[in-house]
Amino acid sequence: MAVLSCGHTQHLRHQPPWQNRAWVLDAVQRRTRIGTNFTCGWCVAALAETPKDF
């Protein structure tokens, strides 16, 4: 599970065809991903629902 800078968490699983993250199955590859940026789905959804001023 990743803890994102926005405070949300994201489970990073490998369950094709929905998600292709084979690297989660290997400890060495997982360690190389520490510090990688992930987009927060919750924050993206909140931004999409925010009314836009024109």
CHARMM internal coordinates of N, CA and C (Angstrom, degrees):
IC EDIT
DIST 1 N 1 CA 1.4362
DIST 1 CA 1 C 1.5217
ANGL 1 N 1 CA 1 C 108.20
DIST 1 C 2 N 1.3072
ANGL 1 CA 1 C 2 N 116.17
DIHE 1 N 1 CA 1 C 2 N 135.50
DIST 2 N 2 CA 1.4608
ANGL 1 C 2 N 2 CA 121.74
DIHE 1 CA 1 C 2 N 2 CA 177.81
DIST 2 CA 2 C 1.5262
ANGL 2 N 2 CA 2 C 108.96
DIHE 1 C 2 N 2 CA 2 C -99.64
DIST 2 C 3 N 1.3270
ANGL 2 CA 2 C 3 N 116.19
DIHE 2 N 2 CA 2 C 3 N 137.23
DIST 3 N 3 CA 1.4596
ANGL 2 C 3 N 3 CA 121.93
DIHE 2 CA 2 C 3 N 3 CA 172.51
DIST 3 CA 3 C 1.5211
ANGL 3 N 3 CA 3 C 105.98
DIHE 2 C 3 N 3 CA 3 C -100.52
DIST 3 C 4 N 1.3199
ANGL 3 CA 3 C 4 N 116.31
DIHE 3 N 3 CA 3 C 4 N 118.58
DIST 4 N 4 CA 1.4564
ANGL 3 C 4 N 4 CA 121.74
DIHE 3 CA 3 C 4 N 4 CA -173.96
DIST 4 CA 4 C 1.5244
ANGL 4 N 4 CA 4 C 111.07
DIHE 3 C 4 N 4 CA 4 C -90.37
DIST 4 C 5 N 1.3157
ANGL 4 CA 4 C 5 N 117.23
DIHE 4 N 4 CA 4 C 5 N 158.30
DIST 5 N 5 CA 1.4600
ANGL 4 C 5 N 5 CA 121.35
DIHE 4 CA 4 C 5 N 5 CA -176.77
DIST 5 CA 5 C 1.5297
ANGL 5 N 5 CA 5 C 112.45
DIHE 4 C 5 N 5 CA 5 C -63.87
DIST 5 C 6 N 1.3311
ANGL 5 CA 5 C 6 N 117.85
DIHE 5 N 5 CA 5 C 6 N -20.55
DIST 6 N 6 CA 1.4586
ANGL 5 C 6 N 6 CA 121.40
DIHE 5 CA 5 C 6 N 6 CA 178.53
DIST 6 CA 6 C 1.5296
ANGL 6 N 6 CA 6 C 111.57
DIHE 5 C 6 N 6 CA 6 C -79.18
DIST 6 C 7 N 1.3432
ANGL 6 CA 6 C 7 N 116.57
DIHE 6 N 6 CA 6 C 7 N -9.00
DIST 7 N 7 CA 1.4510
ANGL 6 C 7 N 7 CA 121.25
DIHE 6 CA 6 C 7 N 7 CA 179.99
DIST 7 CA 7 C 1.5222
ANGL 7 N 7 CA 7 C 113.50
DIHE 6 C 7 N 7 CA 7 C 101.53
DIST 7 C 8 N 1.3292
ANGL 7 CA 7 C 8 N 117.51
DIHE 7 N 7 CA 7 C 8 N -14.13
DIST 8 N 8 CA 1.4598
ANGL 7 C 8 N 8 CA 121.20
DIHE 7 CA 7 C 8 N 8 CA 176.89
DIST 8 CA 8 C 1.5301
ANGL 8 N 8 CA 8 C 109.69
DIHE 7 C 8 N 8 CA 8 C -78.01
DIST 8 C 9 N 1.3179
ANGL 8 CA 8 C 9 N 116.36
DIHE 8 N 8 CA 8 C 9 N 166.96
DIST 9 N 9 CA 1.4584
ANGL 8 C 9 N 9 CA 121.81
DIHE 8 CA 8 C 9 N 9 CA 175.21
DIST 9 CA 9 C 1.5196
ANGL 9 N 9 CA 9 C 108.87
DIHE 8 C 9 N 9 CA 9 C -120.99
DIST 9 C 10 N 1.3187
ANGL 9 CA 9 C 10 N 116.04
DIHE 9 N 9 CA 9 C 10 N 156.60
DIST 10 N 10 CA 1.4582
ANGL 9 C 10 N 10 CA 121.04
DIHE 9 CA 9 C 10 N 10 CA 177.89
DIST 10 CA 10 C 1.5130
ANGL 10 N 10 CA 10 C 109.19
DIHE 9 C 10 N 10 CA 10 C -140.24
DIST 10 C 11 N 1.3334
ANGL 10 CA 10 C 11 N 115.94
DIHE 10 N 10 CA 10 C 11 N 125.41
DIST 11 N 11 CA 1.4516
ANGL 10 C 11 N 11 CA 120.74
DIHE 10 CA 10 C 11 N 11 CA 173.91
DIST 11 CA 11 C 1.5191
ANGL 11 N 11 CA 11 C 108.06
DIHE 10 C 11 N 11 CA 11 C -77.96
DIST 11 C 12 N 1.3140
ANGL 11 CA 11 C 12 N 116.74
DIHE 11 N 11 CA 11 C 12 N 133.23
DIST 12 N 12 CA 1.4582
ANGL 11 C 12 N 12 CA 122.19
DIHE 11 CA 11 C 12 N 12 CA -179.14
DIST 12 CA 12 C 1.5199
ANGL 12 N 12 CA 12 C 107.52
DIHE 11 C 12 N 12 CA 12 C -114.67
DIST 12 C 13 N 1.3014
ANGL 12 CA 12 C 13 N 115.47
DIHE 12 N 12 CA 12 C 13 N 93.71
DIST 13 N 13 CA 1.4609
ANGL 12 C 13 N 13 CA 121.44
DIHE 12 CA 12 C 13 N 13 CA -176.41
DIST 13 CA 13 C 1.5148
ANGL 13 N 13 CA 13 C 110.84
DIHE 12 C 13 N 13 CA 13 C -111.26
DIST 13 C 14 N 1.3070
ANGL 13 CA 13 C 14 N 114.50
DIHE 13 N 13 CA 13 C 14 N 161.91
DIST 14 N 14 CA 1.4617
ANGL 13 C 14 N 14 CA 121.49
DIHE 13 CA 13 C 14 N 14 CA 176.61
DIST 14 CA 14 C 1.5254
ANGL 14 N 14 CA 14 C 107.27
DIHE 13 C 14 N 14 CA 14 C -110.73
DIST 14 C 15 N 1.3179
ANGL 14 CA 14 C 15 N 116.68
DIHE 14 N 14 CA 14 C 15 N 99.73
DIST 15 N 15 CA 1.4584
ANGL 14 C 15 N 15 CA 121.40
DIHE 14 CA 14 C 15 N 15 CA -179.78
DIST 15 CA 15 C 1.5305
ANGL 15 N 15 CA 15 C 109.38
DIHE 14 C 15 N 15 CA 15 C -138.42
DIST 15 C 16 N 1.3316
ANGL 15 CA 15 C 16 N 118.98
DIHE 15 N 15 CA 15 C 16 N 73.97
DIST 16 N 16 CA 1.4581
ANGL 15 C 16 N 16 CA 119.64
DIHE 15 CA 15 C 16 N 16 CA 178.70
DIST 16 CA 16 C 1.5244
ANGL 16 N 16 CA 16 C 111.33
DIHE 15 C 16 N 16 CA 16 C -60.11
DIST 16 C 17 N 1.2986
ANGL 16 CA 16 C 17 N 120.56
DIHE 16 N 16 CA 16 C 17 N 151.55
DIST 17 N 17 CA 1.4672
ANGL 16 C 17 N 17 CA 125.75
DIHE 16 CA 16 C 17 N 17 CA 3.64
DIST 17 CA 17 C 1.5197
ANGL 17 N 17 CA 17 C 113.47
DIHE 16 C 17 N 17 CA 17 C -87.99
DIST 17 C 18 N 1.3256
ANGL 17 CA 17 C 18 N 118.30
DIHE 17 N 17 CA 17 C 18 N -0.25
DIST 18 N 18 CA 1.4572
ANGL 17 C 18 N 18 CA 120.17
DIHE 17 CA 17 C 18 N 18 CA -176.99
DIST 18 CA 18 C 1.5230
ANGL 18 N 18 CA 18 C 112.28
DIHE 17 C 18 N 18 CA 18 C -67.26
DIST 18 C 19 N 1.3243
ANGL 18 CA 18 C 19 N 116.84
DIHE 18 N 18 CA 18 C 19 N -45.84
DIST 19 N 19 CA 1.4585
ANGL 18 C 19 N 19 CA 121.95
DIHE 18 CA 18 C 19 N 19 CA 178.39
DIST 19 CA 19 C 1.5201
ANGL 19 N 19 CA 19 C 108.61
DIHE 18 C 19 N 19 CA 19 C -134.05
DIST 19 C 20 N 1.3062
ANGL 19 CA 19 C 20 N 116.95
DIHE 19 N 19 CA 19 C 20 N 133.54
DIST 20 N 20 CA 1.4553
ANGL 19 C 20 N 20 CA 120.94
DIHE 19 CA 19 C 20 N 20 CA 177.79
DIST 20 CA 20 C 1.5194
ANGL 20 N 20 CA 20 C 108.11
DIHE 19 C 20 N 20 CA 20 C -111.96
DIST 20 C 21 N 1.3211
ANGL 20 CA 20 C 21 N 116.11
DIHE 20 N 20 CA 20 C 21 N 89.94
DIST 21 N 21 CA 1.4593
ANGL 20 C 21 N 21 CA 121.97
DIHE 20 CA 20 C 21 N 21 CA 179.87
DIST 21 CA 21 C 1.5272
ANGL 21 N 21 CA 21 C 108.81
DIHE 20 C 21 N 21 CA 21 C -131.01
DIST 21 C 22 N 1.3067
ANGL 21 CA 21 C 22 N 115.69
DIHE 21 N 21 CA 21 C 22 N 66.24
DIST 22 N 22 CA 1.4681
ANGL 21 C 22 N 22 CA 120.60
DIHE 21 CA 21 C 22 N 22 CA -178.48
DIST 22 CA 22 C 1.5256
ANGL 22 N 22 CA 22 C 111.79
DIHE 21 C 22 N 22 CA 22 C -60.46
DIST 22 C 23 N 1.3305
ANGL 22 CA 22 C 23 N 117.87
DIHE 22 N 22 CA 22 C 23 N -24.32
DIST 23 N 23 CA 1.4577
ANGL 22 C 23 N 23 CA 121.48
DIHE 22 CA 22 C 23 N 23 CA -178.86
DIST 23 CA 23 C 1.5307
ANGL 23 N 23 CA 23 C 112.82
DIHE 22 C 23 N 23 CA 23 C -62.70
DIST 23 C 24 N 1.3290
ANGL 23 CA 23 C 24 N 119.34
DIHE 23 N 23 CA 23 C 24 N -21.26
DIST 24 N 24 CA 1.4694
ANGL 23 C 24 N 24 CA 120.50
DIHE 23 CA 23 C 24 N 24 CA -179.88
DIST 24 CA 24 C 1.5230
ANGL 24 N 24 CA 24 C 111.91
DIHE 23 C 24 N 24 CA 24 C -70.18
DIST 24 C 25 N 1.3165
ANGL 24 CA 24 C 25 N 117.66
DIHE 24 N 24 CA 24 C 25 N -15.71
DIST 25 N 25 CA 1.4530
ANGL 24 C 25 N 25 CA 121.69
DIHE 24 CA 24 C 25 N 25 CA -178.61
DIST 25 CA 25 C 1.5279
ANGL 25 N 25 CA 25 C 112.95
DIHE 24 C 25 N 25 CA 25 C -84.34
DIST 25 C 26 N 1.3325
ANGL 25 CA 25 C 26 N 118.01
DIHE 25 N 25 CA 25 C 26 N -10.38
DIST 26 N 26 CA 1.4625
ANGL 25 C 26 N 26 CA 122.79
DIHE 25 CA 25 C 26 N 26 CA -176.49
DIST 26 CA 26 C 1.5315
ANGL 26 N 26 CA 26 C 109.67
DIHE 25 C 26 N 26 CA 26 C -119.85
DIST 26 C 27 N 1.3315
ANGL 26 CA 26 C 27 N 116.52
DIHE 26 N 26 CA 26 C 27 N 122.96
DIST 27 N 27 CA 1.4678
ANGL 26 C 27 N 27 CA 121.50
DIHE 26 CA 26 C 27 N 27 CA -176.17
DIST 27 CA 27 C 1.5306
ANGL 27 N 27 CA 27 C 112.72
DIHE 26 C 27 N 27 CA 27 C -59.64
DIST 27 C 28 N 1.3197
ANGL 27 CA 27 C 28 N 117.71
DIHE 27 N 27 CA 27 C 28 N -40.41
DIST 28 N 28 CA 1.4646
ANGL 27 C 28 N 28 CA 121.04
DIHE 27 CA 27 C 28 N 28 CA -179.60
DIST 28 CA 28 C 1.5199
ANGL 28 N 28 CA 28 C 110.22
DIHE 27 C 28 N 28 CA 28 C -64.94
DIST 28 C 29 N 1.3235
ANGL 28 CA 28 C 29 N 117.51
DIHE 28 N 28 CA 28 C 29 N -45.61
DIST 29 N 29 CA 1.4604
ANGL 28 C 29 N 29 CA 120.92
DIHE 28 CA 28 C 29 N 29 CA 179.22
DIST 29 CA 29 C 1.5282
ANGL 29 N 29 CA 29 C 111.31
DIHE 28 C 29 N 29 CA 29 C -65.37
DIST 29 C 30 N 1.3418
ANGL 29 CA 29 C 30 N 117.02
DIHE 29 N 29 CA 29 C 30 N -36.38
DIST 30 N 30 CA 1.4699
ANGL 29 C 30 N 30 CA 119.25
DIHE 29 CA 29 C 30 N 30 CA 177.28
DIST 30 CA 30 C 1.5264
ANGL 30 N 30 CA 30 C 110.61
DIHE 29 C 30 N 30 CA 30 C -61.70
DIST 30 C 31 N 1.3321
ANGL 30 CA 30 C 31 N 116.86
DIHE 30 N 30 CA 30 C 31 N -43.14
DIST 31 N 31 CA 1.4681
ANGL 30 C 31 N 31 CA 119.99
DIHE 30 CA 30 C 31 N 31 CA -179.54
DIST 31 CA 31 C 1.5204
ANGL 31 N 31 CA 31 C 111.59
DIHE 30 C 31 N 31 CA 31 C -62.99
DIST 31 C 32 N 1.3286
ANGL 31 CA 31 C 32 N 117.44
DIHE 31 N 31 CA 31 C 32 N -33.45
DIST 32 N 32 CA 1.4768
ANGL 31 C 32 N 32 CA 118.98
DIHE 31 CA 31 C 32 N 32 CA 179.66
DIST 32 CA 32 C 1.5260
ANGL 32 N 32 CA 32 C 111.67
DIHE 31 C 32 N 32 CA 32 C -69.38
DIST 32 C 33 N 1.3195
ANGL 32 CA 32 C 33 N 117.88
DIHE 32 N 32 CA 32 C 33 N -17.64
DIST 33 N 33 CA 1.4683
ANGL 32 C 33 N 33 CA 121.68
DIHE 32 CA 32 C 33 N 33 CA -179.48
DIST 33 CA 33 C 1.5238
ANGL 33 N 33 CA 33 C 113.76
DIHE 32 C 33 N 33 CA 33 C -89.14
DIST 33 C 34 N 1.3387
ANGL 33 CA 33 C 34 N 117.31
DIHE 33 N 33 CA 33 C 34 N -6.91
DIST 34 N 34 CA 1.4644
ANGL 33 C 34 N 34 CA 119.76
DIHE 33 CA 33 C 34 N 34 CA 178.69
DIST 34 CA 34 C 1.5233
ANGL 34 N 34 CA 34 C 108.54
DIHE 33 C 34 N 34 CA 34 C -61.68
DIST 34 C 35 N 1.3108
ANGL 34 CA 34 C 35 N 116.34
DIHE 34 N 34 CA 34 C 35 N 129.89
DIST 35 N 35 CA 1.4604
ANGL 34 C 35 N 35 CA 122.22
DIHE 34 CA 34 C 35 N 35 CA -178.00
DIST 35 CA 35 C 1.5124
ANGL 35 N 35 CA 35 C 114.15
DIHE 34 C 35 N 35 CA 35 C 91.11
DIST 35 C 36 N 1.3296
ANGL 35 CA 35 C 36 N 117.27
DIHE 35 N 35 CA 35 C 36 N -3.15
DIST 36 N 36 CA 1.4632
ANGL 35 C 36 N 36 CA 121.63
DIHE 35 CA 35 C 36 N 36 CA 178.60
DIST 36 CA 36 C 1.5251
ANGL 36 N 36 CA 36 C 109.59
DIHE 35 C 36 N 36 CA 36 C -71.34
DIST 36 C 37 N 1.3191
ANGL 36 CA 36 C 37 N 117.17
DIHE 36 N 36 CA 36 C 37 N 141.57
DIST 37 N 37 CA 1.4607
ANGL 36 C 37 N 37 CA 121.46
DIHE 36 CA 36 C 37 N 37 CA 177.61
DIST 37 CA 37 C 1.5186
ANGL 37 N 37 CA 37 C 110.63
DIHE 36 C 37 N 37 CA 37 C -79.36
DIST 37 C 38 N 1.3305
ANGL 37 CA 37 C 38 N 115.71
DIHE 37 N 37 CA 37 C 38 N 133.99
DIST 38 N 38 CA 1.4548
ANGL 37 C 38 N 38 CA 122.78
DIHE 37 CA 37 C 38 N 38 CA 174.70
DIST 38 CA 38 C 1.5224
ANGL 38 N 38 CA 38 C 107.95
DIHE 37 C 38 N 38 CA 38 C -125.17
DIST 38 C 39 N 1.3004
ANGL 38 CA 38 C 39 N 117.05
DIHE 38 N 38 CA 38 C 39 N 140.29
DIST 39 N 39 CA 1.4599
ANGL 38 C 39 N 39 CA 121.02
DIHE 38 CA 38 C 39 N 39 CA 176.04
DIST 39 CA 39 C 1.5185
ANGL 39 N 39 CA 39 C 109.00
DIHE 38 C 39 N 39 CA 39 C -77.83
DIST 39 C 40 N 1.3186
ANGL 39 CA 39 C 40 N 116.43
DIHE 39 N 39 CA 39 C 40 N 132.69
DIST 40 N 40 CA 1.4552
ANGL 39 C 40 N 40 CA 121.11
DIHE 39 CA 39 C 40 N 40 CA -179.86
DIST 40 CA 40 C 1.5297
ANGL 40 N 40 CA 40 C 109.64
DIHE 39 C 40 N 40 CA 40 C -82.57
DIST 40 C 41 N 1.3126
ANGL 40 CA 40 C 41 N 116.41
DIHE 40 N 40 CA 40 C 41 N 117.41
DIST 41 N 41 CA 1.4583
ANGL 40 C 41 N 41 CA 121.41
DIHE 40 CA 40 C 41 N 41 CA 179.62
DIST 41 CA 41 C 1.5188
ANGL 41 N 41 CA 41 C 113.02
DIHE 40 C 41 N 41 CA 41 C -63.83
DIST 41 C 42 N 1.3369
ANGL 41 CA 41 C 42 N 116.79
DIHE 41 N 41 CA 41 C 42 N -34.18
DIST 42 N 42 CA 1.4672
ANGL 41 C 42 N 42 CA 119.90
DIHE 41 CA 41 C 42 N 42 CA 178.71
DIST 42 CA 42 C 1.5278
ANGL 42 N 42 CA 42 C 111.05
DIHE 41 C 42 N 42 CA 42 C -66.53
DIST 42 C 43 N 1.3218
ANGL 42 CA 42 C 43 N 117.04
DIHE 42 N 42 CA 42 C 43 N -43.81
DIST 43 N 43 CA 1.4658
ANGL 42 C 43 N 43 CA 120.43
DIHE 42 CA 42 C 43 N 43 CA -179.74
DIST 43 CA 43 C 1.5310
ANGL 43 N 43 CA 43 C 111.15
DIHE 42 C 43 N 43 CA 43 C -68.42
DIST 43 C 44 N 1.3218
ANGL 43 CA 43 C 44 N 117.38
DIHE 43 N 43 CA 43 C 44 N -38.24
DIST 44 N 44 CA 1.4635
ANGL 43 C 44 N 44 CA 120.71
DIHE 43 CA 43 C 44 N 44 CA 177.33
DIST 44 CA 44 C 1.5229
ANGL 44 N 44 CA 44 C 110.23
DIHE 43 C 44 N 44 CA 44 C -62.39
DIST 44 C 45 N 1.3338
ANGL 44 CA 44 C 45 N 116.98
DIHE 44 N 44 CA 44 C 45 N -43.05
DIST 45 N 45 CA 1.4630
ANGL 44 C 45 N 45 CA 120.68
DIHE 44 CA 44 C 45 N 45 CA 179.20
DIST 45 CA 45 C 1.5228
ANGL 45 N 45 CA 45 C 110.95
DIHE 44 C 45 N 45 CA 45 C -64.43
DIST 45 C 46 N 1.3301
ANGL 45 CA 45 C 46 N 117.58
DIHE 45 N 45 CA 45 C 46 N -39.82
DIST 46 N 46 CA 1.4639
ANGL 45 C 46 N 46 CA 121.14
DIHE 45 CA 45 C 46 N 46 CA 179.16
DIST 46 CA 46 C 1.5261
ANGL 46 N 46 CA 46 C 111.10
DIHE 45 C 46 N 46 CA 46 C -64.55
DIST 46 C 47 N 1.3398
ANGL 46 CA 46 C 47 N 116.53
DIHE 46 N 46 CA 46 C 47 N -39.27
DIST 47 N 47 CA 1.4657
ANGL 46 C 47 N 47 CA 119.91
DIHE 46 CA 46 C 47 N 47 CA 178.11
DIST 47 CA 47 C 1.5218
ANGL 47 N 47 CA 47 C 111.39
DIHE 46 C 47 N 47 CA 47 C -66.28
DIST 47 C 48 N 1.3164
ANGL 47 CA 47 C 48 N 116.57
DIHE 47 N 47 CA 47 C 48 N -36.28
DIST 48 N 48 CA 1.4658
ANGL 47 C 48 N 48 CA 120.97
DIHE 47 CA 47 C 48 N 48 CA -179.86
DIST 48 CA 48 C 1.5218
ANGL 48 N 48 CA 48 C 111.25
DIHE 47 C 48 N 48 CA 48 C -66.65
DIST 48 C 49 N 1.3358
ANGL 48 CA 48 C 49 N 116.99
DIHE 48 N 48 CA 48 C 49 N -28.99
DIST 49 N 49 CA 1.4616
ANGL 48 C 49 N 49 CA 121.14
DIHE 48 CA 48 C 49 N 49 CA -178.81
DIST 49 CA 49 C 1.5213
ANGL 49 N 49 CA 49 C 112.48
DIHE 48 C 49 N 49 CA 49 C -87.43
DIST 49 C 50 N 1.3243
ANGL 49 CA 49 C 50 N 117.76
DIHE 49 N 49 CA 49 C 50 N -11.26
DIST 50 N 50 CA 1.4573
ANGL 49 C 50 N 50 CA 121.75
DIHE 49 CA 49 C 50 N 50 CA -178.50
DIST 50 CA 50 C 1.5295
ANGL 50 N 50 CA 50 C 109.41
DIHE 49 C 50 N 50 CA 50 C -72.06
DIST 50 C 51 N 1.3535
ANGL 50 CA 50 C 51 N 117.91
DIHE 50 N 50 CA 50 C 51 N 127.68
DIST 51 N 51 CA 1.4727
ANGL 50 C 51 N 51 CA 120.20
DIHE 50 CA 50 C 51 N 51 CA 178.43
DIST 51 CA 51 C 1.5284
ANGL 51 N 51 CA 51 C 110.39
DIHE 50 C 51 N 51 CA 51 C -62.72
DIST 51 C 52 N 1.2979
ANGL 51 CA 51 C 52 N 115.42
DIHE 51 N 51 CA 51 C 52 N 141.52
DIST 52 N 52 CA 1.4551
ANGL 51 C 52 N 52 CA 121.96
DIHE 51 CA 51 C 52 N 52 CA -179.94
DIST 52 CA 52 C 1.5317
ANGL 52 N 52 CA 52 C 109.23
DIHE 51 C 52 N 52 CA 52 C -97.93
DIST 52 C 53 N 1.3286
ANGL 52 CA 52 C 53 N 116.26
DIHE 52 N 52 CA 52 C 53 N 132.78
DIST 53 N 53 CA 1.4774
ANGL 52 C 53 N 53 CA 120.98
DIHE 52 CA 52 C 53 N 53 CA 176.13
DIST 53 CA 53 C 1.5082
ANGL 53 N 53 CA 53 C 108.38
DIHE 52 C 53 N 53 CA 53 C -89.32
DIST 53 C 54 N 1.3252
ANGL 53 CA 53 C 54 N 117.39
DIHE 53 N 53 CA 53 C 54 N 130.36
DIST 54 N 54 CA 1.4599
ANGL 53 C 54 N 54 CA 121.99
DIHE 53 CA 53 C 54 N 54 CA 178.43
DIST 54 CA 54 C 1.4886
ANGL 54 N 54 CA 54 C 110.42
DIHE 53 C 54 N 54 CA 54 C -115.91
END
COOR INIT
IC SEED 1 N 1 CA 1 C
IC BUILD
